[in-house]
């Protein structure tokens, strides 16, 4: 019988909710050899919690790896091989390199991407990654870990990196990433007027009403380095999120009082043209006024908009017009209700 090769290294043993975890660096080629994926609903074994792979995601990771980039977050595996055991003594660990001995709990797309990159560039196998092992978990325990990672721990918004490290000027995708982060907040915040109403690419049929592209194509023009928001010194992601949350909350206030907000057939702000018009109107007309007032609160927006001053604009008024004409009509409607703040003639000093 061939001798089993062992991975030997120092290891950190920790315990979470009564579960022992062993964390150490390993070669990519070794983790790929010992790991396997048990898909829930397909594989009848303890610990089967994984989803079916997304080929698009795997290709993206493959290209990421082939660019020389690596992962700093750990891979989590559940050791299920009874004939060969992991041995841990006094901070040292021996891991048998036995094929298909460790079930993937977290990292299946990264592992598939690494394998795809390894098929092209064998040197990928010599890279080190961090691996955390549990041993013999039940499906229930494995599911708890999986759910904690994939639901309880939300990933950091990508564009927040630029706020933290000040590298906006060097990243061409910043405005797009920032726009998507703001749209994601509007879609996922339960207090948002657009909660679960934004349709993201890959969303199930029937999910969402307004396309994500309506937000991104318009917002990105104002979020570029040296763009409008930067000129007004409003560069922080969280503040930008709050501004648009408050702005659309104010618009919703007037429509909700007439029980029109949730009606796509009547509410123009549940259409792409309405979203684009509202954002352009905000940037061109409202942002300067809010800046002068040093306030972007819901009450400030409601006071400036005064949409109940005249009859609310509905889809029936702009029905049959093309997208550009509808957008212009909605902007004119918003401008027509905007609080006039120009002084009277005799108030000017000459």
SVG drawing of the C-alpha trace seen along z (x, -y; Angstrom):
<svg xmlns="http://www.w3.org/2000/svg" viewBox="-55 -100 60 102">
<polyline fill="none" stroke="black" stroke-width="0.4" points="0.0,0.0 1.4,-3.4 2.3,-5.6 0.0,-8.5 1.7,-11.9 1.0,-14.2 0.7,-18.0 2.6,-19.1 2.4,-22.6 1.7,-24.7 -2.0,-25.1 -4.3,-27.3 -7.0,-25.4 -10.1,-27.4 -13.6,-26.5 -16.8,-28.1 -20.1,-27.1 -18.6,-23.9 -17.1,-23.1 -13.3,-22.6 -11.7,-24.4 -8.1,-23.9 -6.7,-26.7 -3.4,-26.6 -1.9,-27.4 -1.9,-24.8 -0.9,-24.5 -3.6,-25.0 -2.8,-21.6 -3.3,-19.9 -6.6,-21.5 -7.9,-20.8 -6.9,-17.1 -8.6,-16.5 -11.7,-18.6 -15.1,-17.7 -18.5,-19.3 -21.7,-17.8 -24.7,-19.7 -27.9,-19.9 -30.8,-18.2 -28.5,-16.1 -26.0,-14.3 -27.3,-12.1 -24.7,-12.6 -24.2,-14.5 -23.1,-18.1 -24.5,-18.6 -25.2,-22.3 -23.6,-23.6 -25.3,-25.2 -24.9,-24.2 -21.9,-26.0 -22.3,-29.1 -20.1,-28.8 -20.0,-32.6 -18.7,-33.0 -16.1,-30.2 -14.7,-31.9 -14.5,-35.3 -12.5,-33.7 -10.2,-31.9 -9.3,-35.2 -8.8,-36.8 -6.3,-34.0 -4.5,-34.1 -3.9,-37.8 -1.7,-36.8 -4.2,-37.6 -4.9,-35.5 -7.5,-35.0 -7.0,-36.2 -10.3,-34.8 -10.1,-31.2 -11.6,-28.1 -13.8,-26.0 -13.7,-22.2 -15.3,-19.4 -13.0,-16.3 -15.1,-13.2 -12.4,-10.5 -12.6,-7.9 -9.8,-5.7 -7.3,-8.5 -7.5,-11.1 -6.2,-14.6 -3.8,-14.6 -3.4,-17.8 -0.9,-17.9 0.5,-21.0 0.0,-23.4 1.2,-21.0 -1.1,-19.3 -0.8,-16.4 -3.3,-16.3 -3.4,-13.2 -3.5,-14.2 -6.2,-11.7 -8.5,-12.5 -12.1,-13.5 -11.7,-13.4 -12.8,-16.9 -16.3,-18.3 -16.4,-22.0 -18.5,-24.1 -17.4,-27.5 -15.3,-28.3 -16.6,-26.0 -16.6,-28.7 -13.1,-29.8 -11.9,-26.2 -13.5,-25.6 -11.9,-28.8 -8.5,-27.8 -8.8,-24.4 -9.7,-26.1 -6.7,-28.4 -4.5,-25.5 -5.5,-23.7 -4.0,-26.7 -1.1,-27.6 0.4,-24.7 2.2,-27.2 -1.1,-28.1 -0.9,-24.8 2.1,-26.0 0.4,-29.0 -0.6,-29.0 -4.2,-29.6 -5.7,-29.5 -7.8,-26.5 -10.0,-25.9 -11.0,-22.3 -13.9,-21.0 -14.2,-17.3 -17.2,-15.1 -19.9,-17.7 -23.6,-16.8 -25.6,-18.5 -27.3,-20.7 -24.0,-22.0 -22.5,-22.4 -25.7,-24.3 -25.4,-26.6 -21.8,-27.6 -22.8,-28.0 -25.8,-30.2 -23.8,-32.3 -21.2,-33.1 -23.7,-33.6 -26.6,-35.4 -25.6,-36.8 -22.3,-38.3 -22.9,-40.8 -20.0,-41.5 -18.5,-45.0 -19.7,-47.3 -17.0,-47.3 -16.9,-51.1 -16.4,-51.5 -12.8,-50.5 -12.2,-53.8 -13.6,-55.8 -11.3,-53.9 -8.1,-54.0 -8.5,-57.0 -7.8,-55.5 -10.8,-56.6 -8.8,-58.5 -7.0,-55.4 -10.0,-53.2 -12.1,-53.6 -14.9,-51.4 -15.5,-53.5 -18.5,-55.4 -20.2,-52.2 -19.4,-50.3 -20.6,-53.2 -23.8,-53.4 -24.5,-49.7 -23.8,-50.0 -26.4,-52.8 -28.9,-50.9 -28.3,-47.7 -29.0,-49.7 -32.3,-51.0 -33.2,-47.4 -32.3,-45.7 -33.1,-48.3 -36.6,-47.5 -37.3,-51.2 -36.5,-52.0 -39.3,-53.0 -37.6,-50.6 -37.3,-47.7 -37.1,-44.5 -38.3,-46.6 -35.0,-46.8 -34.4,-44.1 -30.7,-42.9 -29.1,-40.8 -29.9,-37.1 -32.9,-37.8 -35.8,-35.3 -38.6,-36.0 -41.0,-38.4 -38.6,-39.8 -38.3,-43.5 -39.9,-46.3 -37.2,-48.9 -34.0,-47.7 -30.7,-48.2 -29.3,-49.8 -31.8,-52.7 -30.0,-53.7 -26.4,-52.9 -26.4,-54.7 -27.7,-57.9 -26.0,-57.9 -22.6,-57.1 -22.4,-60.4 -22.5,-62.3 -20.3,-59.9 -17.1,-60.1 -14.0,-61.5 -14.3,-65.3 -18.0,-64.8 -20.9,-66.7 -20.9,-64.9 -17.2,-65.4 -17.6,-69.0 -20.1,-69.3 -17.8,-67.4 -20.2,-64.5 -17.9,-61.6 -18.8,-59.1 -20.8,-56.1 -23.1,-56.0 -24.0,-59.6 -24.7,-59.2 -26.9,-56.2 -28.9,-58.2 -29.3,-61.1 -31.0,-58.9 -33.0,-57.0 -34.3,-60.2 -35.0,-61.7 -37.0,-58.8 -38.8,-58.5 -40.0,-62.1 -41.3,-61.4 -43.0,-58.2 -44.6,-60.3 -46.8,-62.3 -47.8,-59.3 -48.5,-57.0 -50.9,-59.5 -53.0,-59.0 -52.4,-55.2 -50.5,-55.4 -46.9,-54.5 -47.2,-50.7 -49.1,-50.9 -46.8,-50.5 -49.6,-51.3 -50.0,-54.8 -46.8,-55.7 -44.2,-57.1 -41.4,-56.6 -41.8,-52.9 -40.7,-53.2 -37.2,-53.7 -38.0,-57.1 -39.2,-58.2 -36.1,-57.0 -33.8,-58.6 -35.8,-61.9 -35.8,-61.9 -32.0,-61.4 -31.3,-64.1 -33.6,-66.5 -32.0,-65.9 -28.5,-66.5 -29.4,-69.6 -31.9,-71.3 -32.2,-69.9 -28.5,-69.2 -27.6,-72.9 -30.6,-73.9 -30.0,-71.2 -26.3,-72.2 -27.3,-75.8 -29.6,-74.6 -26.9,-72.1 -29.7,-69.5 -30.6,-66.3 -33.3,-65.2 -36.6,-63.7 -38.4,-66.8 -36.1,-69.1 -36.9,-67.2 -40.6,-67.2 -40.5,-70.9 -38.6,-71.6 -40.6,-69.2 -44.2,-70.1 -45.6,-67.6 -49.1,-68.0 -49.1,-71.7 -50.7,-70.5 -52.2,-67.2 -49.8,-64.3 -48.3,-63.2 -49.5,-59.7 -48.7,-57.4 -51.9,-58.2 -50.7,-61.8 -47.5,-60.6 -48.9,-57.4 -47.9,-56.8 -44.9,-59.0 -41.4,-57.7 -38.8,-57.3 -37.1,-60.6 -40.3,-62.6 -41.6,-60.9 -38.3,-61.7 -38.6,-65.4 -42.2,-65.5 -41.4,-64.1 -38.5,-66.5 -40.8,-69.5 -43.4,-68.2 -40.8,-68.1 -39.4,-71.5 -42.9,-73.0 -43.5,-71.9 -40.1,-72.9 -40.3,-75.5 -39.4,-78.9 -36.8,-80.6 -35.8,-83.6 -36.1,-86.9 -38.6,-89.5 -37.2,-92.3 -37.2,-94.8 -35.2,-92.4 -32.1,-92.7 -29.4,-95.0 -28.0,-97.1"/>
</svg>
